[in-house]
Amino acid sequence: MENLWYRECQTGRRFIIKIDPGTKITAALLDFARSENIQFASMVSALGSVRNVEFTGIQAGAHLPMTGPRIKIHKLEGPLELLGLEGNIAPNAEKQLGGQFYILGAKSSGEVVGGRLVEAEVFATCEIVLAEYLVDGIERHYSASSGVDTLYIEEKK
């Protein structure tokens, strides 16, 4: 198929994770994945509350490739209700694990904000379901055409 790459994967383990207040979510998830020798995982669900949230958004009118001036950094003290956390964990070309996470949070006003998560600290609690997938030939690489890190899927032989 043109313009579409894929690898079939097998389901691995499932984890129910509870993260304590004051813990940084991104760092905790990557530390957990390393300790459990997880090579690829996807977020199934997440709920709780967060504060000291840093995330990015794409500037209106941006075009590819993405560069620093085309990405807006948002910092919110919070706390925010955690409405969603999506993303995956994958190795890079050097086999170092990294995460690509996107967050949705609600302010006390009911306004919903979100974007690509840099980091957030757990406020009261954070409960996550993480699914491991067993797959070879997938890594996260920098894409010169898009300007961001994307999944590289090795072609089938």
Backbone torsions as a table, in degrees:
resi	resn	phi	psi	omega
1	MET	NA	138.0	177.2
2	GLU	-80.5	145.6	175.1
3	ASN	61.0	22.5	178.2
4	LEU	-148.2	129.0	178.3
5	TRP	-123.4	146.4	179.0
6	TYR	-155.0	161.1	171.9
7	ARG	-137.7	133.7	174.3
8	GLU	-74.8	141.6	-180.0
9	CYS	-131.4	161.8	176.6
10	GLN	-107.6	145.7	177.0
11	THR	-72.8	141.4	177.7
12	GLY	-109.8	-137.6	-178.3
13	ARG	-80.7	160.6	173.3
14	ARG	-119.6	141.7	-178.6
15	PHE	-128.1	135.1	169.7
16	ILE	-105.0	119.0	-171.8
17	ILE	-119.4	133.1	173.3
18	LYS	-117.7	127.2	-177.9
19	ILE	-112.0	129.8	-176.1
20	ASP	-74.0	156.4	176.0
21	PRO	-54.6	142.4	178.5
22	GLY	88.5	-9.4	-178.2
23	THR	-86.0	140.6	176.4
24	LYS	-82.2	124.8	-171.0
25	ILE	-66.1	-52.0	-176.5
26	THR	-59.6	-48.4	179.8
27	ALA	-61.2	-42.5	-179.1
28	ALA	-64.1	-42.4	-179.9
29	LEU	-64.9	-41.6	179.7
30	LEU	-69.5	-39.5	175.8
31	ASP	-61.6	-42.7	178.2
32	PHE	-61.4	-47.1	-179.0
33	ALA	-60.3	-41.8	177.9
34	ARG	-63.6	-43.9	-177.1
35	SER	-66.6	-28.4	179.8
36	GLU	-97.0	5.2	-179.7
37	ASN	55.4	43.0	177.1
38	ILE	-85.5	129.6	179.5
39	GLN	-100.2	-31.8	176.4
40	PHE	-146.3	131.9	179.5
41	ALA	-148.4	158.1	179.4
42	SER	-132.2	143.8	178.5
43	MET	-74.2	128.9	176.7
44	VAL	-94.4	-48.8	177.6
45	SER	-157.2	159.5	176.6
46	ALA	-155.5	141.1	175.4
47	LEU	-150.8	165.0	-179.6
48	GLY	139.1	-144.4	178.4
49	SER	-146.5	151.3	-175.7
50	VAL	-137.3	160.8	173.5
51	ARG	-143.9	173.4	-178.5
52	ASN	47.0	55.6	-174.8
53	VAL	-92.2	133.0	173.5
54	GLU	-125.9	125.0	179.0
55	PHE	-145.4	164.7	-179.4
56	THR	-117.3	157.1	175.7
57	GLY	-140.1	156.4	-179.6
58	ILE	-84.8	129.9	179.0
59	GLN	-63.3	144.2	175.5
60	ALA	-58.6	137.2	178.8
61	GLY	81.8	3.7	-179.2
62	ALA	-65.3	155.0	175.3
63	HIS	-137.9	169.3	-177.5
64	LEU	-85.6	148.4	-1.2
65	PRO	-78.2	152.7	178.5
66	MET	-70.4	136.7	175.8
67	THR	-134.0	167.9	-178.5
68	GLY	-45.8	-49.4	-179.0
69	PRO	-64.8	-16.4	-179.4
70	ARG	-92.8	1.1	-178.8
71	ILE	-121.1	126.5	-180.0
72	LYS	-97.4	133.1	177.6
73	ILE	-96.8	129.3	178.3
74	HIS	-114.3	136.9	175.1
75	LYS	-129.5	123.5	179.9
76	LEU	-125.2	131.8	178.8
77	GLU	-71.4	-40.3	180.0
78	GLY	77.7	-158.7	8.9
79	PRO	-77.0	158.2	176.7
80	LEU	-123.2	146.0	169.5
81	GLU	-73.7	131.1	178.2
82	LEU	-82.4	107.5	-178.8
83	LEU	-90.1	-25.6	-179.2
84	GLY	-172.1	149.1	175.0
85	LEU	-142.7	114.4	-177.7
86	GLU	-117.0	158.8	174.0
87	GLY	143.5	-169.8	-179.1
88	ASN	-147.2	166.1	176.9
89	ILE	-117.7	130.3	-179.0
90	ALA	-151.5	155.5	176.7
91	PRO	-79.0	156.2	172.5
92	ASN	-94.7	-172.7	-177.8
93	ALA	-60.9	-26.4	179.2
94	GLU	-91.8	10.1	179.0
95	LYS	67.5	20.4	175.0
96	GLN	-89.7	132.7	-179.5
97	LEU	-73.9	140.2	175.3
98	GLY	-141.4	160.5	179.9
99	GLY	-120.1	146.7	173.2
100	GLN	-124.3	103.5	-174.6
101	PHE	-122.2	147.0	177.1
102	TYR	-126.2	136.6	-172.8
103	ILE	-118.5	144.9	168.8
104	LEU	-124.5	129.5	179.8
105	GLY	-139.1	150.3	179.5
106	ALA	-109.3	130.7	173.5
107	LYS	-77.5	167.3	179.9
108	SER	-62.3	-21.9	178.5
109	SER	-76.6	-12.1	-176.0
110	GLY	96.8	-10.2	177.6
111	GLU	-65.8	135.3	179.4
112	VAL	-103.4	134.1	179.1
113	VAL	-129.1	158.6	177.0
114	GLY	178.4	172.1	-180.0
115	GLY	168.0	-162.2	179.9
116	ARG	-74.2	120.1	-175.5
117	LEU	-73.4	127.3	169.1
118	VAL	-90.3	-55.3	176.5
119	GLU	-166.4	153.5	175.0
120	ALA	-149.7	148.4	179.1
121	GLU	-103.5	136.7	177.9
122	VAL	-65.2	132.8	177.5
123	PHE	-89.7	-75.1	-179.3
124	ALA	-98.8	-46.9	178.0
125	THR	-162.1	162.5	172.8
126	CYS	-146.3	122.2	-178.9
127	GLU	-119.8	123.8	-173.1
128	ILE	-127.7	141.3	168.2
129	VAL	-111.2	122.9	-176.7
130	LEU	-119.9	132.6	-180.0
131	ALA	-111.1	128.9	175.9
132	GLU	-89.5	142.5	174.8
133	TYR	-124.8	136.7	-179.7
134	LEU	-96.3	111.6	-175.0
135	VAL	-156.4	144.6	174.8
136	ASP	-112.1	157.5	173.8
137	GLY	85.3	19.4	176.9
138	ILE	-125.7	127.6	176.6
139	GLU	-142.4	162.2	175.6
140	ARG	-100.3	124.7	-179.2
141	HIS	-127.7	155.3	173.2
142	TYR	-73.0	133.1	178.0
143	SER	-105.3	115.7	179.1
144	ALA	-64.7	-31.8	-178.0
145	SER	-72.7	-34.9	-179.9
146	SER	-97.1	-26.2	-179.1
147	GLY	85.4	8.7	-179.5
148	VAL	-133.2	165.0	174.9
149	ASP	-75.2	130.5	180.0
150	THR	-135.2	164.7	177.2
151	LEU	-70.1	133.4	172.3
152	TYR	-104.3	123.5	-179.1
153	ILE	-114.5	114.1	-178.8
154	GLU	-60.2	136.6	179.8
155	GLU	-67.5	145.6	178.1
156	LYS	-67.7	145.1	179.8
157	LYS	-102.9	NA	NA
